[in-house]
Amino acid sequence: MRILSYRVAVLSLLALLTASRTDAQSGPASQGESKAKDETINAAGIELKRSGDGLTVARAKESFSTLSLEGSELKPEPPLTASNVKMADFSREFIRLQWRPNDPVDVWVVLPQKVKNPPVVLYLYSYPNNLDRFKSDPYCRRVVSNGAAAVGFESALTGSRIRGTRPMKEWFVSELPESLATTVHDVQLILNYLEKRGDVDMSRVGMFGQGSGGAIAILAAAVESRLKAIDLLNPWGDWPDWLATSDVVPPNERPNYLKPDFLKALEPLEPLRYLPSLKSRPLRIQYSDDENKSAKQAAEKLDAAAPATAKIVHFPTGRALYAVSSDGRLFEWIATALKSQAETKQAQIGAPPAATAR
């Protein structure tokens, strides 16, 4: 059924594009016809822009070199709630947000039932992870067990955000400047949405980021003062080294990403530049070294760039990390960091014997 729907969408799109080319080639239009053509239409769920040159896939004006929303024209539409489930110990809401044509941002909001106005943590897992874990009752129970609400979303060009309007050759890393910058913009707009909800404490907001999500969390924290605590797991960064060695990058594509122009576009989006600026906020960086072997040099540079106040923990294996973070313990640190300063001092979580910490 999905294949059929996709084929219908593609055929409809091709028909419209063909018709638009015919119209464009038929000669100059009158002033009235020109105005009629400067419009946006929807074809099989794909938003298209009609202009004097025909039909093109609609895009928003957005800067891929700026962390802030400055220079971008992103206009939030009214949120759409798809589901709302209430359990004895948590509630889970699935919401679709949108501020770009053809790129809705799906968000899960999980609230602890017995905590009024809780702190809130944004969760961004690494490419190519999707949002399926938020459909799990046990996961949702664990993630809010420490009294903080959880908000899950996907980065650009990941999971459900890879749609038929993009060529198949375009993916998270091939479009890395766009993937990073647009998701940093998403963080800011998601926080604006949460402020309007009014059911979480926006003076106590944190962000957990894994892999690519870790890089985005660093960049978002650099521009977004509402993020009060940052928790990173195997973060990406140091782009020249990471792109040269990471096993995420296919060997046949690697030369494309080491070209000067590609690396130049990533300079304003380099986590190494911004880590030192996070010295006034609780910051934890954790690694499972066996899973991060291909990016070891990049990890060492991230460690060196982190402020002296950061808690850096290296686990020799993923199993060693799991041993101390399972059953919701992974989420304890950031929940504690979002408590009052006095409470945080009393509840500092020390590094386990299996790890080496700075």
C-alpha positions as CSV (number, residue, x, y, z in Angstrom):
1,M,0.0,0.0,0.0
2,R,2.9,2.4,0.9
3,I,4.6,1.5,-2.4
4,L,1.3,2.2,-4.3
5,S,0.8,5.5,-2.5
6,Y,4.4,6.5,-3.3
7,R,4.0,5.7,-7.0
8,V,0.8,7.7,-7.1
9,A,2.6,10.7,-5.5
10,V,5.5,10.4,-7.9
11,L,3.2,10.1,-11.0
12,S,1.1,13.0,-9.8
13,L,4.3,15.1,-9.3
14,L,5.7,14.2,-12.7
15,A,2.4,15.0,-14.4
16,L,2.3,18.4,-12.7
17,L,5.9,19.2,-13.5
18,T,5.4,18.2,-17.1
19,A,2.3,20.4,-17.4
20,S,4.1,23.3,-15.8
21,R,7.0,23.0,-18.3
22,T,4.4,23.0,-21.2
23,D,2.8,26.1,-19.7
24,A,6.2,27.8,-19.3
25,Q,7.1,27.1,-22.9
26,S,3.8,28.3,-24.3
27,G,4.8,31.9,-24.2
28,P,4.5,34.9,-21.9
29,A,1.4,35.0,-19.6
30,S,-0.7,38.0,-19.0
31,Q,-0.4,39.9,-15.6
32,G,-3.4,38.1,-14.2
33,E,-2.2,34.7,-15.3
34,S,1.3,35.5,-13.8
35,K,-0.3,36.2,-10.4
36,A,-2.3,33.0,-10.5
37,K,0.9,31.1,-11.1
38,D,2.8,32.6,-8.1
39,E,1.1,30.2,-5.6
40,T,1.7,27.1,-3.6
41,I,-0.2,23.9,-4.4
42,N,-0.4,20.5,-2.8
43,A,0.0,17.4,-5.0
44,A,-0.4,14.0,-3.3
45,G,1.0,15.4,0.0
46,I,3.9,17.2,-1.7
47,E,3.9,21.0,-1.5
48,L,4.9,22.6,-4.8
49,K,5.5,26.2,-5.7
50,R,4.1,27.5,-9.0
51,S,5.9,30.4,-10.6
52,G,6.6,31.8,-14.1
53,D,9.2,29.0,-14.6
54,G,6.8,26.2,-13.8
55,L,6.5,24.0,-10.7
56,T,9.3,23.4,-8.1
57,V,9.3,21.7,-4.8
58,A,8.6,24.3,-2.1
59,R,11.4,25.3,0.2
60,A,11.7,27.7,3.0
61,K,14.4,30.4,3.1
62,E,16.9,29.1,5.7
63,S,20.5,29.7,6.5
64,F,22.7,26.5,6.7
65,S,25.6,28.5,8.1
66,T,23.9,30.2,11.1
67,L,23.0,28.6,14.4
68,S,20.4,31.2,15.2
69,L,17.1,31.7,13.4
70,E,18.4,34.9,12.0
71,G,18.2,34.9,8.2
72,S,15.7,32.1,8.1
73,E,12.0,32.4,7.3
74,L,10.4,29.6,9.2
75,K,6.7,30.1,10.0
76,P,5.2,27.6,12.5
77,E,1.8,26.2,11.6
78,P,-0.7,25.1,14.3
79,P,0.4,21.8,15.9
80,L,-1.5,18.7,15.1
81,T,-2.0,16.1,17.9
82,A,-2.2,12.6,16.5
83,S,-2.5,10.6,19.7
84,N,-2.6,11.1,23.5
85,V,-2.3,8.2,25.8
86,K,-2.5,8.3,29.6
87,M,-1.1,5.6,31.8
88,A,-0.9,5.4,35.6
89,D,2.6,6.8,35.8
90,F,3.1,8.8,32.5
91,S,1.2,10.4,29.6
92,R,2.5,10.2,26.0
93,E,1.4,12.6,23.3
94,F,2.4,12.4,19.6
95,I,2.4,15.8,17.9
96,R,3.3,17.0,14.4
97,L,4.9,20.4,14.2
98,Q,5.8,22.1,10.9
99,W,7.7,25.3,9.9
100,R,9.1,24.2,6.6
101,P,7.3,23.0,3.5
102,N,7.5,19.2,3.0
103,D,9.3,18.7,6.3
104,P,7.0,18.1,9.3
105,V,8.8,17.5,12.6
106,D,7.2,14.7,14.6
107,V,7.5,15.1,18.4
108,W,6.7,12.8,21.3
109,V,6.0,14.5,24.6
110,V,6.1,12.2,27.7
111,L,5.1,13.6,31.0
112,P,5.4,12.1,34.5
113,Q,1.9,11.8,35.8
114,K,2.5,12.8,39.5
115,V,4.8,15.8,38.9
116,K,3.3,19.2,38.2
117,N,5.3,21.5,36.0
118,P,8.3,19.1,35.7
119,P,11.7,20.0,34.2
120,V,12.0,18.8,30.6
121,V,14.7,17.1,28.6
122,L,15.0,17.0,24.8
123,Y,16.2,13.6,23.4
124,L,17.9,13.4,20.1
125,Y,19.4,10.0,19.1
126,S,22.0,9.6,16.4
127,Y,21.4,9.2,12.7
128,P,19.9,6.8,11.5
129,N,17.8,6.2,14.7
130,N,14.1,6.9,14.5
131,L,11.4,7.6,17.1
132,D,10.2,4.0,17.6
133,R,11.5,3.8,21.2
134,F,9.0,6.4,22.3
135,K,6.1,4.0,21.3
136,S,7.4,1.7,24.0
137,D,5.6,1.9,27.4
138,P,8.7,0.5,29.3
139,Y,11.0,3.1,27.7
140,C,8.6,6.0,28.4
141,R,8.3,4.8,32.0
142,R,12.1,4.7,32.4
143,V,12.8,8.0,30.7
144,V,10.4,10.0,33.1
145,S,11.1,7.9,36.2
146,N,13.4,10.6,37.6
147,G,10.6,13.3,37.5
148,A,11.7,15.1,34.3
149,A,9.5,15.2,31.2
150,A,10.9,13.8,27.9
151,V,10.6,15.3,24.4
152,G,11.8,13.1,21.5
153,F,12.3,14.2,17.9
154,E,14.4,13.2,14.8
155,S,17.1,15.2,13.1
156,A,16.7,16.4,9.5
157,L,17.2,13.8,6.8
158,T,16.6,11.0,9.4
159,G,13.8,8.4,9.8
160,S,10.4,9.8,8.8
161,R,12.0,13.0,7.7
162,I,13.5,11.4,4.6
163,R,10.8,12.0,2.0
164,G,10.2,11.5,-1.7
165,T,11.0,15.2,-2.4
166,R,14.7,14.5,-2.1
167,P,17.0,12.5,-4.4
168,M,18.0,9.1,-2.9
169,K,21.7,10.1,-3.1
170,E,21.0,12.9,-0.5
171,W,21.3,11.7,3.1
172,F,22.4,13.0,6.5
173,V,26.1,13.2,5.9
174,S,26.0,14.2,2.2
175,E,24.0,17.2,3.3
176,L,25.7,17.6,6.7
177,P,25.6,21.4,6.8
178,E,21.9,21.4,6.2
179,S,21.3,18.4,8.5
180,L,23.1,20.1,11.4
181,A,21.9,23.7,10.9
182,T,18.2,22.9,10.3
183,T,18.1,20.6,13.3
184,V,19.6,23.3,15.5
185,H,16.8,25.6,14.2
186,D,14.3,22.9,15.1
187,V,15.5,22.8,18.7
188,Q,14.8,26.5,19.1
189,L,11.3,26.2,17.5
190,I,10.5,23.1,19.6
191,L,11.4,25.1,22.7
192,N,9.1,27.9,21.6
193,Y,6.3,25.3,21.2
194,L,7.0,23.9,24.7
195,E,6.8,27.4,26.1
196,K,3.3,27.8,24.6
197,R,2.1,24.5,26.1
198,G,2.7,25.7,29.6
199,D,2.9,22.3,31.3
200,V,6.7,22.0,31.8
201,D,9.2,24.2,33.6
202,M,11.0,26.1,30.9
203,S,13.5,27.4,33.5
204,R,14.8,23.8,33.8
205,V,15.4,22.5,30.3
206,G,18.1,20.0,29.3
207,M,19.2,18.1,26.2
208,F,20.5,14.6,25.7
209,G,22.2,13.9,22.4
210,Q,23.8,10.7,21.1
211,G,26.2,10.6,18.1
212,S,25.0,13.2,15.5
213,G,22.5,14.3,18.2
214,G,25.4,15.1,20.5
215,A,26.9,17.4,17.9
216,I,23.6,19.1,17.4
217,A,23.1,19.4,21.2
218,I,26.5,21.3,21.5
219,L,25.6,23.6,18.7
220,A,22.0,24.2,20.0
221,A,23.3,25.0,23.5
222,A,25.8,27.5,22.1
223,V,22.9,29.6,20.7
224,E,20.1,28.6,23.0
225,S,20.4,29.9,26.6
226,R,17.2,28.0,27.6
227,L,19.2,24.7,27.6
228,K,20.5,24.6,31.1
229,A,22.2,21.1,31.1
230,I,23.7,19.0,28.3
231,D,24.3,15.2,28.3
232,L,26.3,13.7,25.4
233,L,26.9,10.1,24.4
234,N,29.5,9.3,21.7
235,P,29.1,12.8,20.2
236,W,30.2,13.5,16.6
237,G,32.5,16.5,15.9
238,D,35.9,17.6,14.7
239,W,34.6,17.3,11.1
240,P,37.9,16.9,9.2
241,D,39.0,14.0,11.3
242,W,35.6,12.5,11.8
243,L,34.8,12.5,8.0
244,A,38.2,11.0,7.3
245,T,37.9,8.1,9.7
246,S,34.3,7.4,10.8
247,D,32.8,4.1,9.7
248,V,29.5,6.0,9.2
249,V,30.9,7.4,6.0
250,P,30.9,5.0,3.0
251,P,34.5,4.6,1.6
252,N,33.3,5.4,-1.9
253,E,31.8,8.7,-0.8
254,R,34.5,9.8,1.7
255,P,36.5,11.8,-0.9
256,N,33.5,14.0,-1.6
257,Y,33.3,15.1,2.1
258,L,37.0,15.9,2.4
259,K,37.0,18.5,-0.4
260,P,37.8,22.0,0.8
261,D,34.4,23.4,-0.2
262,F,32.5,20.8,1.9
263,L,34.8,21.3,4.9
264,K,34.5,25.1,4.6
265,A,30.7,24.9,4.8
266,L,31.1,23.0,8.1
267,E,33.3,25.5,9.8
268,P,30.4,27.5,11.4
269,L,29.0,24.2,12.5
270,E,32.0,22.8,14.3
271,P,31.3,21.5,17.8
272,L,34.9,22.1,18.8
273,R,34.3,25.8,18.5
274,Y,31.4,25.9,20.9
275,L,32.3,23.4,23.6
276,P,34.4,25.9,25.6
277,S,31.4,28.3,25.8
278,L,29.4,25.7,27.8
279,K,31.5,26.1,30.9
280,S,28.7,27.7,33.0
281,R,26.3,24.8,32.5
282,P,26.3,21.2,33.7
283,L,27.9,19.1,30.9
284,R,28.6,15.4,30.7
285,I,30.3,13.5,27.8
286,Q,30.2,9.7,27.8
287,Y,31.9,7.3,25.4
288,S,31.8,3.6,24.8
289,D,35.3,3.4,23.4
290,D,34.8,0.1,21.5
291,E,31.9,1.6,19.6
292,N,33.8,4.8,18.9
293,K,37.1,3.3,17.7
294,S,36.9,4.7,14.2
295,A,36.5,8.3,15.5
296,K,39.0,8.0,18.4
297,Q,41.0,11.0,17.3
298,A,37.9,13.2,16.9
299,A,36.8,12.1,20.4
300,E,40.2,13.1,21.9
301,K,39.9,16.6,20.4
302,L,36.3,17.0,21.8
303,D,37.6,16.0,25.2
304,A,40.4,18.6,25.0
305,A,38.0,21.3,23.9
306,A,35.5,20.6,26.7
307,P,35.5,23.0,29.6
308,A,37.3,21.9,32.8
309,T,33.8,21.8,34.5
310,A,32.7,19.0,32.2
311,K,32.3,15.5,33.4
312,I,34.0,13.2,30.9
313,V,33.6,9.4,31.2
314,H,35.1,6.7,29.0
315,F,33.8,3.2,29.2
316,P,36.0,0.5,27.6
317,T,32.9,-1.3,26.0
318,G,29.3,-0.7,25.3
319,R,28.6,-3.5,27.8
320,A,30.4,-1.6,30.6
321,L,28.3,1.4,29.8
322,Y,25.1,-0.6,29.8
323,A,26.0,-2.1,33.2
324,V,25.8,1.3,34.8
325,S,23.1,2.9,32.7
326,S,20.3,0.3,32.2
327,D,16.9,0.5,33.8
328,G,16.7,4.3,33.4
329,R,20.0,5.1,35.1
330,L,21.2,6.7,31.9
331,F,18.7,9.5,32.4
332,E,19.5,10.2,36.1
333,W,22.4,12.6,35.6
334,I,20.5,15.2,33.6
335,A,17.4,15.0,35.8
336,T,19.6,15.7,38.8
337,A,21.4,18.5,37.0
338,L,18.1,20.2,36.3
339,K,17.2,20.3,40.0
340,S,18.1,23.3,42.1
341,Q,21.7,24.1,42.6
342,A,21.6,22.9,46.3
343,E,20.0,19.6,45.3
344,T,22.4,19.1,42.5
345,K,25.4,19.4,44.8
346,Q,23.9,16.8,47.1
347,A,23.2,14.4,44.3
348,Q,26.3,14.4,42.2
349,I,26.7,11.0,40.5
350,G,30.3,9.7,40.7
351,A,32.0,7.8,37.9
352,P,31.7,4.0,38.3
353,P,34.9,1.9,38.8
354,A,34.6,0.4,35.3
355,A,35.1,3.9,33.8
356,T,37.8,6.5,33.7
357,A,36.7,10.0,34.4
358,R,38.2,13.4,34.2
